[in-house]
Amino acid sequence: MYLKPDFSLTKEVAKMITDSKTDARKKSPKRAAIIEAATEEFLLRGFSGTSMDQIAKVANVSKRTVYDHFPSKDNLFQAIVDEILQQIGEMPSHEYSKEKPLDEQLLAIGKTFATTITGRDFMKLSRVVISRFIQAPEWAHNTLNAHARLRQDMIAFFKAGKKDGRLKIGNPEKAAAQFCGLIKEIAFWPELMAGQEPISTRERNATVKAAVEIFLDHYLISEQKRDKFS
């Protein structure tokens, strides 16, 4: 009697093996070296002016090794975007508290945000990504989505503060963008776009403190504002 073979288990095992190999490649030191080399070369030569051969040379790996990890230069560029998203995902989260003062909570959120966006690796990766979408606008959504992810904690925080009756916010998404903008205008964009010296920790903290004061001056409900600033 002929029994039809059941390939479901074989396919499942094959998928497990493939996933295992993919995870191993993602953790590979060679992969990290390739991404680092690509970041440096993209900064130096631009996306169009950088070849996979040159990336392999700088990373001290074979061209085949580069293509084993990244089938194309676009895939390699996407990996750089993913590195930014990973750093964002590793940011400490801040949940809204009814008991703690709003300025204290916002200071913590702002410092986490500012520390992340002014980090050396984040700044370098952002410079590569932004230079790429200036040349190729179709990549812009990757950068915008990456930076939008930075605001998710803030949006949730502002929604909770609004629901609790402490913040008069009509649009939490816009409020989060405004709060981020107050910080990025001083701590992020001048270095990224104009090549200014990195902001010091003292200046960064002062920038966050000023952003919190400006933000609460506008959005804190009237009674609390009188109590806070009287």
C-alpha positions, 0 to 999 in steps of 0.5 A: 500500500502506497502512503502519500508522504507528509512533507509538512514536518519537513517544511517546518524543519526546513523553515526552522533551519532557515530561520536559525541561519538567518538569526546567525547571520544577523548576529555575525561579526562580519555582518556588523563589520559590513554595516559599519563599512557601508555606513562609513563609505556612504558618508564618504562617497554617497550611496551612488558612489559606493560599490559593494567591492569597496564595502567588502574591502573596507570591511575586510571580507570577500565580496561573496560574504557581502552578498551572502548577507545583503543581496543588494546595496538597497538591502544593505541600506535597509539594514542601516535603517533597521539599525536605527529602528533597533536603537529606538526599540531599545530606548527605556519606556516611560509610563504616565503616572498620576502621582508624579509631577508632570515636569519631572516625568517629561524631563525623564522622557525628554532626556531619554529622547535627547540622549538617543538622538545625539548618540554617536552611532544614531547620529552617524546612521541618521546622516547616512539615511537622510543623505540617501533620501535627499538623493532618492525621495522614495526612501524618505518614508523609512527615515520618517517612520524611524523618527516617528517611532521615537514619539510613540511613548510621548504620544501615549503619555500625552493621551494619558495626561489628557485623559487624566485632565492635566493636559489640554491637548487636542492632538497628542500626535502633533504635541509629541512632534512639537515637543521633539522639535523643541529638542531636535532644533537645538540638540540634533539638527545643527550637528546633523545638517550643519556639522556643528560640534556635538552638544555637551551633556550640560547643554543637552539637559538645559535644552530638555529643561527649556523644552519642558517649560515651554511645552507645559506653559502652553499645554498644562491646564490653567489651575495647575499652571497657576500653581506651578508658575505662581 
